[in-house]
Amino acid sequence: MKKRSMFKLSWRNVWRNPWRSFSIIAAMSLGLLGVLMIMAFSNGMTLSMINNAIDSELGHIQIHNPEYLQQASLDNSLSSEQLLSLQTSLDSYQYKGEQLNYSARLSIPAMMATANRSRGIRIQGVNPMMEAKTTNIEQLLSQGIWLNDSQKKPIVISERNAKRLNARLKSKIIVTYSNSNAQVAGTAFRVVGIFQSGSSMFDDGYAFVLQSDLSSAVESHLIQEIAIRLPPSAPLNQFQSDLQQHFNAQLSIQRWDQRQPMLATMIQATAFSNAIILTIFVCAMGFGIINVMLMVVFERTREFGVLLAIGMQSRMIATLLLLESSLLACVSTSIAGLLCLAFLSYFGRYGLDLGQMAQGLNAFGSNSLIYPQLEWLQFCYSAASVIVVAIIAALVPARRLFKLAPHTAMAERH
């Protein structure tokens, strides 16, 4: 029998019992759609976490004195020679005609207090223009304005810390810290801006002041940290490797995922959980296919006996059964793919608003507005898994065909 004829016969056999075919296709389509939606939502949430970390705090790469990672103190700052060499290298870097942006930061632990409340914080002394090009803190301002050199002792804090300190715009905040002589000192700052990012950990932990003000306060003009933002699609690993070779392990040069290993672990855990969900679905679907194909064999035993009697080989009949199962899987994956495409076309553009879960999502560093995304490779291996398992599951009832004797099969009545 020609392949084309076998395909046509299998397709007709699928629709001999339309209600059963519709039910199994609907179950497989909705199940696969659910798996794809979970993957897309997980991808969107993961991407939101990564973007928040890169855009608001880490950049793509951070550079420190290696000893600073062990003890974050002024004594473990970058040397003047290292800073000058770094600035020369970074200013000369270009990728497809675009330059990178970087921000040199003076970062110290401190205590931030108002008249009757206080809170531990990390104060970031930044150059306003360089920081605005490297991170999106200026764009995250919900009240007030970003830092500028014309202001007198300005500070930008988060909405969460503003509420805890009972502070608002123009409020005075006393920042207490240890200076370069290991003496406790304090400086009064005035709130000029209040921001809100998608990460509660970042909002709780950071405030921003002018680098010149903080340098004068701690009596140190050294830099502890440089955050680098590369041009779009620039090779991150290659850039990191080039810098490491240039400075010969004198500096700690870390990618964002190395600087935040917990975030990288969460991304890996998300991918693993997606794989588990897909495995559970295809296993359940496999048992369903076995049940359906066993019913097909049971109902059509007499028909198969006639085919065997007129000379058709058992192998050909089994092939028809496998084709029927694969057609059910292909139709199901096609429907699930189209429904998924429609879902992603809308929510991928306008986002899925989970405002009621904002506090929980922010604790993980994710925004409450999620833009689901699904990689083409994820859909391909999900669809392939469904089709392969459907074919494997059909092998179980197909084995019965090799045990059928034509005379006994034709004598059966169902």
KADALIN-V757399 format. One record per residue. N is the residue number from 1. PSI is psi in radians with two decimals (NA if undefined). BURIAL is b if it has 9 or more other ideal C-beta (glycine too) atoms within 8 Angstrom, else e. Layout:
n: {N & N}
psi: {PSI & PSI}
burial: {BURIAL & BURIAL}
This chain:
n: {1 & 2 & 3 & 4 & 5 & 6 & 7 & 8 & 9 & 10 & 11 & 12 & 13 & 14 & 15 & 16 & 17 & 18 & 19 & 20 & 21 & 22 & 23 & 24 & 25 & 26 & 27 & 28 & 29 & 30 & 31 & 32 & 33 & 34 & 35 & 36 & 37 & 38 & 39 & 40 & 41 & 42 & 43 & 44 & 45 & 46 & 47 & 48 & 49 & 50 & 51 & 52 & 53 & 54 & 55 & 56 & 57 & 58 & 59 & 60 & 61 & 62 & 63 & 64 & 65 & 66 & 67 & 68 & 69 & 70 & 71 & 72 & 73 & 74 & 75 & 76 & 77 & 78 & 79 & 80 & 81 & 82 & 83 & 84 & 85 & 86 & 87 & 88 & 89 & 90 & 91 & 92 & 93 & 94 & 95 & 96 & 97 & 98 & 99 & 100 & 101 & 102 & 103 & 104 & 105 & 106 & 107 & 108 & 109 & 110 & 111 & 112 & 113 & 114 & 115 & 116 & 117 & 118 & 119 & 120 & 121 & 122 & 123 & 124 & 125 & 126 & 127 & 128 & 129 & 130 & 131 & 132 & 133 & 134 & 135 & 136 & 137 & 138 & 139 & 140 & 141 & 142 & 143 & 144 & 145 & 146 & 147 & 148 & 149 & 150 & 151 & 152 & 153 & 154 & 155 & 156 & 157 & 158 & 159 & 160 & 161 & 162 & 163 & 164 & 165 & 166 & 167 & 168 & 169 & 170 & 171 & 172 & 173 & 174 & 175 & 176 & 177 & 178 & 179 & 180 & 181 & 182 & 183 & 184 & 185 & 186 & 187 & 188 & 189 & 190 & 191 & 192 & 193 & 194 & 195 & 196 & 197 & 198 & 199 & 200 & 201 & 202 & 203 & 204 & 205 & 206 & 207 & 208 & 209 & 210 & 211 & 212 & 213 & 214 & 215 & 216 & 217 & 218 & 219 & 220 & 221 & 222 & 223 & 224 & 225 & 226 & 227 & 228 & 229 & 230 & 231 & 232 & 233 & 234 & 235 & 236 & 237 & 238 & 239 & 240 & 241 & 242 & 243 & 244 & 245 & 246 & 247 & 248 & 249 & 250 & 251 & 252 & 253 & 254 & 255 & 256 & 257 & 258 & 259 & 260 & 261 & 262 & 263 & 264 & 265 & 266 & 267 & 268 & 269 & 270 & 271 & 272 & 273 & 274 & 275 & 276 & 277 & 278 & 279 & 280 & 281 & 282 & 283 & 284 & 285 & 286 & 287 & 288 & 289 & 290 & 291 & 292 & 293 & 294 & 295 & 296 & 297 & 298 & 299 & 300 & 301 & 302 & 303 & 304 & 305 & 306 & 307 & 308 & 309 & 310 & 311 & 312 & 313 & 314 & 315 & 316 & 317 & 318 & 319 & 320 & 321 & 322 & 323 & 324 & 325 & 326 & 327 & 328 & 329 & 330 & 331 & 332 & 333 & 334 & 335 & 336 & 337 & 338 & 339 & 340 & 341 & 342 & 343 & 344 & 345 & 346 & 347 & 348 & 349 & 350 & 351 & 352 & 353 & 354 & 355 & 356 & 357 & 358 & 359 & 360 & 361 & 362 & 363 & 364 & 365 & 366 & 367 & 368 & 369 & 370 & 371 & 372 & 373 & 374 & 375 & 376 & 377 & 378 & 379 & 380 & 381 & 382 & 383 & 384 & 385 & 386 & 387 & 388 & 389 & 390 & 391 & 392 & 393 & 394 & 395 & 396 & 397 & 398 & 399 & 400 & 401 & 402 & 403 & 404 & 405 & 406 & 407 & 408 & 409 & 410 & 411 & 412 & 413 & 414}
psi: {2.36 & 2.68 & -0.70 & -0.71 & -0.71 & -0.70 & -0.78 & -0.76 & -0.72 & -0.73 & -0.71 & -0.66 & -0.59 & -0.66 & 0.26 & -0.57 & 1.46 & -0.67 & -0.70 & -0.74 & -0.74 & -0.72 & -0.75 & -0.64 & -0.75 & -0.76 & -0.77 & -0.71 & -0.85 & -0.65 & -0.82 & -0.66 & -0.74 & -0.75 & -0.77 & -0.65 & -0.67 & -0.75 & -0.80 & -0.73 & -0.74 & -0.73 & -0.76 & -0.73 & -0.74 & -0.77 & -0.65 & -0.72 & -0.76 & -0.83 & -0.71 & -0.75 & -0.78 & -0.79 & -0.62 & -0.39 & -1.02 & -0.62 & -3.02 & -0.56 & 2.50 & 2.52 & 2.31 & 2.89 & 2.28 & -0.61 & -0.37 & -0.55 & -0.41 & -0.66 & 1.89 & 1.45 & 2.91 & -0.45 & -0.36 & 0.73 & 2.97 & 2.43 & 2.82 & -0.68 & -0.75 & -0.73 & -0.74 & -0.74 & -0.70 & -0.82 & -0.67 & -0.78 & -0.77 & -0.65 & -0.45 & -0.14 & 2.36 & 2.54 & 2.00 & 0.72 & -0.02 & 2.42 & 2.68 & 2.90 & 2.54 & 2.73 & 2.15 & 2.23 & 2.47 & 1.96 & 2.15 & 2.60 & 2.53 & 3.03 & 2.21 & 2.24 & 2.56 & -2.82 & -0.67 & 0.17 & 2.68 & 2.83 & 2.45 & 2.50 & 2.83 & 2.06 & 2.23 & 1.97 & 2.01 & 2.77 & 2.06 & -0.75 & -0.76 & -0.69 & -0.68 & -0.52 & -0.42 & -0.69 & 3.07 & 0.40 & -0.70 & -0.65 & -0.33 & 0.01 & 2.20 & -0.37 & 2.60 & -2.75 & 2.92 & 2.90 & 2.54 & 2.78 & -0.24 & -0.19 & 2.72 & 1.95 & 1.01 & 2.72 & 2.47 & 2.18 & 2.97 & 2.84 & -0.67 & -0.78 & -0.55 & -0.73 & -0.72 & -0.59 & -0.01 & 0.80 & 2.73 & -3.06 & 2.41 & 0.05 & 2.58 & 2.32 & 2.27 & 2.14 & 2.11 & 2.41 & 3.03 & 2.25 & -3.01 & -0.31 & 0.22 & 0.47 & 2.48 & 2.28 & 2.95 & 2.62 & 2.45 & 2.24 & 2.79 & 2.27 & 2.12 & -0.27 & 2.60 & 2.22 & 2.85 & 2.00 & -3.05 & 0.14 & 2.04 & -0.54 & -0.74 & -0.76 & -0.68 & -0.51 & -0.21 & 2.56 & 2.72 & 2.35 & 3.00 & 2.41 & -0.65 & -0.69 & -0.76 & -0.64 & -0.74 & -0.65 & -0.77 & -0.03 & 0.77 & 2.32 & 0.33 & 2.92 & 2.36 & -0.47 & 2.46 & 2.11 & 2.32 & 2.32 & 2.04 & 2.75 & 2.75 & 2.40 & 0.17 & 2.50 & 1.80 & -0.85 & -0.68 & -0.72 & -0.76 & -0.78 & -0.71 & -0.74 & -0.73 & -0.70 & -0.66 & -0.71 & -0.02 & 0.90 & 0.22 & -0.37 & 2.69 & 2.00 & 1.87 & 2.43 & 2.92 & -0.65 & -0.42 & -0.56 & -0.52 & 1.30 & -0.51 & -0.68 & -0.74 & -0.67 & -0.70 & -0.65 & -0.76 & -0.69 & -0.65 & -0.78 & -0.68 & -0.73 & -0.64 & -0.71 & -0.67 & -0.78 & -0.75 & -0.71 & -0.78 & -0.74 & -0.84 & -0.53 & -0.81 & -0.70 & -0.65 & -0.73 & -0.63 & -0.72 & -0.73 & -0.78 & -0.79 & -0.80 & -0.57 & -0.69 & -0.67 & -0.83 & -0.72 & -0.75 & -0.49 & 0.40 & -0.77 & -0.75 & -0.75 & -0.61 & -0.70 & -0.77 & -0.69 & -0.64 & -0.56 & 0.07 & 0.00 & 2.39 & 2.61 & -0.60 & -0.68 & -0.70 & -0.72 & -0.65 & -0.71 & -0.73 & -0.73 & -0.65 & -0.72 & -0.77 & -0.75 & -0.59 & -0.71 & -0.75 & -0.72 & -0.75 & -0.73 & -0.79 & -0.58 & -0.78 & -0.79 & -0.69 & -0.74 & -0.75 & -0.69 & -0.72 & -0.72 & -0.74 & -0.84 & -0.54 & -0.64 & -1.02 & -0.44 & -0.38 & -0.78 & -0.25 & 2.79 & 1.93 & 2.01 & 0.88 & -0.55 & -0.33 & 0.28 & -0.75 & -0.74 & -0.72 & -0.70 & -0.51 & -0.45 & 0.04 & 0.34 & 2.58 & 2.81 & -0.27 & 1.86 & 2.35 & 1.69 & 2.45 & 2.48 & 2.18 & 2.56 & -0.66 & -0.65 & -0.75 & -0.72 & -0.83 & -0.45 & -0.82 & -0.74 & -0.68 & -0.74 & -0.81 & -0.77 & -0.77 & -0.64 & -0.71 & -0.76 & -0.72 & -0.58 & -0.29 & -0.54 & -0.96 & -0.47 & -0.46 & -0.52 & -0.49 & -0.53 & -0.21 & -0.10 & 2.36 & 2.32 & -0.77 & -0.66 & -0.62 & -0.72 & -0.38 & -0.24 & 2.54 & 2.26 & NA}
burial: {e & e & e & e & e & b & b & e & b & b & b & e & b & b & e & e & e & e & e & b & b & e & e & b & b & e & b & b & b & b & b & b & b & b & b & b & b & b & b & b & b & b & b & b & b & b & b & b & b & b & e & b & b & b & e & b & b & b & b & b & b & b & b & b & b & e & e & b & e & e & e & e & e & b & e & b & b & b & e & e & e & b & b & e & b & b & b & e & b & b & e & e & b & e & b & e & e & b & e & b & b & b & b & b & b & b & b & b & e & b & b & b & b & b & e & e & b & e & b & e & b & b & b & b & b & b & e & b & e & b & b & b & e & b & b & e & b & e & e & b & b & e & e & b & e & b & b & e & e & e & b & e & b & b & b & b & b & b & b & b & b & b & e & e & b & e & b & e & b & e & b & e & b & b & b & b & b & b & b & e & e & e & e & e & b & e & b & b & b & b & b & b & b & b & b & b & b & b & b & b & e & b & b & e & e & b & b & b & b & b & b & e & b & b & b & e & b & b & e & b & e & b & b & b & b & b & b & b & b & b & b & e & e & b & e & b & e & e & b & b & e & e & b & b & e & e & b & e & e & e & b & b & b & b & b & b & b & e & b & b & e & e & b & b & e & b & b & e & e & b & e & e & b & b & e & e & b & b & e & e & b & b & b & b & b & b & b & b & b & b & e & b & b & b & b & b & b & e & e & e & b & b & e & b & b & b & b & b & b & e & e & e & e & b & e & b & b & b & b & b & b & b & b & b & b & b & b & b & b & b & b & b & b & e & b & b & b & e & b & b & e & e & b & b & e & e & b & e & e & e & e & b & e & b & e & e & e & b & e & e & b & b & e & b & b & b & b & b & e & b & b & b & b & b & e & e & e & b & b & e & e & b & b & e & b & b & b & e & b & b & b & e & b & b & b & b & b & b & b & e & b & e & e & b & e & b & e & b & b & b & e & b & e & e}
